[in-house]
Amino acid sequence: MKLRGLLSLALVAGCVAFAPNPASATTAQDQAKIQALETRFVAAFNVKDVNAIMALYTPGDTLIVFDASPPRQYTGWTAYKKDWDDMFVANPGPVDFKLTDLEITVGGGVAYSHSIQHAILTDKDGKKVEFTVRVTDGYKKVNGQWLISHEHVSVPVDFDTMKPILDSK
């Protein structure tokens, strides 16, 4: 009887040890959803679809963005949409945008990521404008959907010249 009890206990312990972790599966699903959001962002950027870009951000005044361009802070969806509109008006030509080194961390109903983003835009005179930025996004679930609720875009600065390094490696 003792042997049977020990075997049962060992069997239960083995099942628990090797059972799939529901939290792990949820985290992986959420990471995949955020990856898909970032893939949609890249596609929308490359066709300059501001509405599709802004559909990835939280609506209303809770959105906070620290962009690489002035002003220091955009507060709210409407203010940030204007930034995108202005950028594409100033750069009406072809776009080539890539996002690399994406790392996503999920914890419950919030998540964050960091990535490197490289863009080549074409201004009104046909001149290419090229830059690489570092981006950290904060996400939250809104009605079951992941959206960007905070974004921080930056470039390294050469402190000897106090100039931005737009082609950082």
Stockholm file with secondary structure:
# STOCKHOLM 1.0

chainA/1-169         MKLRGLLSLALVAGCVAFAPNPASATTAQDQAKIQALETRFVAAFNVKDVNAIMALYTPGDTLIVFDASPPRQYTGWTAYKKDWDDMFVANPGPVDFKLTDLEITVGGGVAYSHSIQHAILTDKDGKKVEFTVRVTDGYKKVNGQWLISHEHVSVPVDFDTMKPILDSK
#=GR chainA/1-169 SS CHHHHHHHHHHHHHHHHHSCCHHHHHHHHHHHHHHHHHHHHHHHHHTTCHHHHHTTBCCGGGCEEECSSSSSCEESHHHHHHHHHHHHHHCCSCCEEEEEEEEEEEETTEEEEEEEEEEEEECTTSCEEEEEEEEEEEEEEETTEEEEEEEEEECCEETTTTEECTTCC
#=GC SS_cons         CHHHHHHHHHHHHHHHHHSCCHHHHHHHHHHHHHHHHHHHHHHHHHTTCHHHHHTTBCCGGGCEEECSSSSSCEESHHHHHHHHHHHHHHCCSCCEEEEEEEEEEEETTEEEEEEEEEEEEECTTSCEEEEEEEEEEEEEEETTEEEEEEEEEECCEETTTTEECTTCC
//
